[in-house]
Amino acid sequence: MKRVSLYGCSIACGFPFPADDHKEPSPNLDEHLITNPAATFMARANGDSMQGLGIFDRDLLIVDRSLEPVQGDVVVVALDGQLACKVLDRHRGRLLSANSQYPPIPIREGQEFIVEGVVKASIRYHRLL
């Protein structure tokens, strides 16, 4: 993994903030994003159904299979062989999008339903090279 600098100050997203010359040691992104490498995989998001939670088309999802999914988790599921990233609504037995244009997806008796993992983080690409 390449090492890059981490500035000791946060970057203002409103009004400009005086620059801070202090740099901290480079963080290891693996340590921040991946706690169980053997149970973690990455996948690209596709579509706009999760935009309400800040997951956009082409974002990179970090998915942890070792986490037990709980109500409200963002999960990657296989539903009848189709992979999807949705919010888990165990109480009502359905999957939710984070975009009002998409209706809930009921999980019906007899359907093949597998939670592949919990989305632990996502990485947004503001410029694809």
Secondary structure, DSSP 8 states (H G I E B T S, - for coil): -----EESS---SSS-------EE----HHHHH-S-GGGEEEEE--SSTTGGGT--TT-EEEEETTS---TT-EEEEEETTEEEEEEEETTTTEEE-SSTTS--EE--TTS-EEEEEEEEEEE--SS--
